[in-house]
């Protein structure tokens, strides 16, 4: 009753909002003054709202990093929470400028769906969590023969699980549920010995268990789930900006540039640091990209480097306490590697 | 000469006396209601045992052991879970609801602008309450204010963008604000459309009748989830590139039309219950179609189907939760969204949040249900049993 007018006036006043989906995303973004960024409908450590309703997490911070690169201000971003089914339509139709929503990079999505993935902000994969009280002495997934495994139905997780056990000639007892909450409850109640889903999710779930210390995440990863941001095809400039924002985050960590020391680093003697931070005379690195030359400074000031982003959202600085693992820099035995910024 | 009075009828009332001791008082009530027969006694005992087993645990969990204040998960987690509570503790985490209360009510509506939905809510209550109480005068003015002025004021206040008010896009709306917006618009739009559809379906004009039948049967044959999915996933692909419809508006239209189709069938049930004589009587008075319907048939028909109408309202109020699947966050959606906040991830968080959401839904549904019973009693003059 009170909003009867919305139905009537809505179409005229706010219904037909023309947002841009033309080729030059950068111009549109600059014209409207913010980046519309698609995130998840809640995944701990990646994109989840805090008490004030601000989105926190690696994916949300990546949106802020791109906003910092474009505008010099990490707050110029608006978040659109998207369900798994809506996410690609939203990007294709121009409702959002970029998708940063724990989305696995696959060839099908890169080609047929008309997306361009810019990189892998988090190397995830399907893992196992076991109840160490019920399965004492197990420290590898290869010892799980005969175990009862809790899994969500209708997901690739279920298929990967079947493949893995078959390939290793092991038997297992699937305990299948439709809803994630049901799987969690069943595992916590001891209906099964093993829980399998993406490894990053296992850490979040462990926090909600009655006795987290009894549960161990096994080291094996049985599927590749490279999660990364994506943009629409057909706009190379925007693609490069988002891609190099990701590389800049990695490069900053590699060079030891942090949110805390960024101002000192600007006057560093190292030619590489000077070049990355746009402090060289007549540098054109930033302007060639379509942003200002101090874009890396802006990024690091807004969200820190990749390592800081990781630790704050999912690592030691968060309740999830996920180890860097393969998400460490290549110099530390991980997979995160950025081409040179020069 | 005075005639001898042969009447044997009492001329004055017998003095009223108390009921016999055996049928009044607590003892009699217990005898009558709890232990009247062997079967009753067994059921009473089973009932008492069940209550005695369950109730203390619920009270313990919800009140005595509950954690009322706190800033993060450590307040609601046991030591083994990385918190401050003793091991084996199990209590509601109202601290979570407390910390997220603003989110649950308004979603991501800017914190500095929250006075606007609050003001709308106050105006709404101030105008609605006198409208609902039959004794209060000036119903006409009140109705005009409520149905014509308030929607415009609410729209301006909530979306802003004029008179120096900050524009708040609907994606930022959430929580109870979205639930109430959707359900009130749905209720206000679906009832008139439903009545028109019901009349149309009983019409003798073939085209009108066919259109109404096709609309009602099509919409009733599709699940609401499908309607919402079509509106949110398919519609953007059909529109020209760059043109997007407001998501809330899409959901509003979907929910309203959906409820209208159900409402039409409820009203049609009422129309069919009116005896043919009423129609013929109206015709014989020379009333036209709309006069006949408006003055004679509909007042009787709607009165009959109040339970059905309120049933549809309550159903719709709860169905608004389905907008969760199109990425909008009504009360339940916001509560579930905040389960993903790692700062509050404990075994108690989800339970507490869901209990809170259930309580709020119950408050509104119970309120609607009680008011409909009151209206029924007030209007029910002829079919009382």
Boltz contact constraints between the chains, C-beta under 6 A:
constraints:
  - contact:
      token1: [A, 1]
      token2: [B, 184]
      max_distance: 6.0
  - contact:
      token1: [A, 1]
      token2: [B, 188]
      max_distance: 6.0
  - contact:
      token1: [A, 2]
      token2: [B, 124]
      max_distance: 6.0
  - contact:
      token1: [A, 2]
      token2: [B, 150]
      max_distance: 6.0
  - contact:
      token1: [A, 2]
      token2: [B, 151]
      max_distance: 6.0
  - contact:
      token1: [A, 2]
      token2: [B, 154]
      max_distance: 6.0
  - contact:
      token1: [A, 2]
      token2: [B, 184]
      max_distance: 6.0
  - contact:
      token1: [A, 3]
      token2: [B, 151]
      max_distance: 6.0
  - contact:
      token1: [A, 3]
      token2: [B, 154]
      max_distance: 6.0
  - contact:
      token1: [A, 3]
      token2: [B, 181]
      max_distance: 6.0
  - contact:
      token1: [A, 3]
      token2: [B, 185]
      max_distance: 6.0
  - contact:
      token1: [A, 4]
      token2: [B, 151]
      max_distance: 6.0
  - contact:
      token1: [A, 4]
      token2: [B, 188]
      max_distance: 6.0
  - contact:
      token1: [A, 5]
      token2: [B, 151]
      max_distance: 6.0
  - contact:
      token1: [A, 5]
      token2: [B, 152]
      max_distance: 6.0
  - contact:
      token1: [A, 5]
      token2: [B, 155]
      max_distance: 6.0
  - contact:
      token1: [A, 6]
      token2: [B, 155]
      max_distance: 6.0
  - contact:
      token1: [A, 7]
      token2: [B, 185]
      max_distance: 6.0
  - contact:
      token1: [A, 7]
      token2: [B, 189]
      max_distance: 6.0
  - contact:
      token1: [A, 7]
      token2: [B, 252]
      max_distance: 6.0
  - contact:
      token1: [A, 9]
      token2: [B, 155]
      max_distance: 6.0
  - contact:
      token1: [A, 10]
      token2: [B, 249]
      max_distance: 6.0
  - contact:
      token1: [A, 14]
      token2: [B, 246]
      max_distance: 6.0
  - contact:
      token1: [A, 15]
      token2: [B, 245]
      max_distance: 6.0
  - contact:
      token1: [A, 15]
      token2: [B, 246]
      max_distance: 6.0
  - contact:
      token1: [A, 15]
      token2: [B, 249]
      max_distance: 6.0
  - contact:
      token1: [A, 17]
      token2: [B, 244]
      max_distance: 6.0
  - contact:
      token1: [A, 18]
      token2: [B, 242]
      max_distance: 6.0
  - contact:
      token1: [A, 18]
      token2: [B, 243]
      max_distance: 6.0
  - contact:
      token1: [A, 19]
      token2: [B, 242]
      max_distance: 6.0
  - contact:
      token1: [A, 19]
      token2: [B, 244]
      max_distance: 6.0
  - contact:
      token1: [A, 20]
      token2: [B, 242]
      max_distance: 6.0
  - contact:
      token1: [A, 21]
      token2: [B, 241]
      max_distance: 6.0
  - contact:
      token1: [A, 21]
      token2: [B, 242]
      max_distance: 6.0
  - contact:
      token1: [A, 42]
      token2: [B, 337]
      max_distance: 6.0
  - contact:
      token1: [A, 42]
      token2: [B, 340]
      max_distance: 6.0
  - contact:
      token1: [A, 43]
      token2: [B, 340]
      max_distance: 6.0
  - contact:
      token1: [A, 44]
      token2: [B, 340]
      max_distance: 6.0
  - contact:
      token1: [A, 44]
      token2: [B, 342]
      max_distance: 6.0
  - contact:
      token1: [A, 45]
      token2: [B, 342]
      max_distance: 6.0
  - contact:
      token1: [A, 48]
      token2: [B, 340]
      max_distance: 6.0
  - contact:
      token1: [A, 48]
      token2: [B, 341]
      max_distance: 6.0
  - contact:
      token1: [A, 51]
      token2: [B, 99]
      max_distance: 6.0
  - contact:
      token1: [A, 53]
      token2: [B, 103]
      max_distance: 6.0
  - contact:
      token1: [A, 53]
      token2: [B, 108]
      max_distance: 6.0
  - contact:
      token1: [A, 81]
      token2: [B, 327]
      max_distance: 6.0
  - contact:
      token1: [A, 82]
      token2: [B, 327]
      max_distance: 6.0
  - contact:
      token1: [A, 83]
      token2: [B, 327]
      max_distance: 6.0
  - contact:
      token1: [A, 86]
      token2: [B, 233]
      max_distance: 6.0
  - contact:
      token1: [A, 86]
      token2: [B, 327]
      max_distance: 6.0
  - contact:
      token1: [A, 89]
      token2: [B, 233]
      max_distance: 6.0
  - contact:
      token1: [A, 89]
      token2: [B, 236]
      max_distance: 6.0
  - contact:
      token1: [A, 93]
      token2: [B, 236]
      max_distance: 6.0
  - contact:
      token1: [A, 94]
      token2: [B, 242]
      max_distance: 6.0
  - contact:
      token1: [A, 95]
      token2: [B, 244]
      max_distance: 6.0
  - contact:
      token1: [A, 207]
      token2: [B, 345]
      max_distance: 6.0
  - contact:
      token1: [A, 208]
      token2: [B, 345]
      max_distance: 6.0
  - contact:
      token1: [A, 208]
      token2: [B, 347]
      max_distance: 6.0
  - contact:
      token1: [A, 210]
      token2: [B, 347]
      max_distance: 6.0
  - contact:
      token1: [A, 211]
      token2: [B, 80]
      max_distance: 6.0
  - contact:
      token1: [A, 212]
      token2: [B, 81]
      max_distance: 6.0
  - contact:
      token1: [A, 213]
      token2: [B, 80]
      max_distance: 6.0
  - contact:
      token1: [A, 318]
      token2: [B, 342]
      max_distance: 6.0
  - contact:
      token1: [A, 319]
      token2: [B, 342]
      max_distance: 6.0
  - contact:
      token1: [A, 320]
      token2: [B, 342]
      max_distance: 6.0
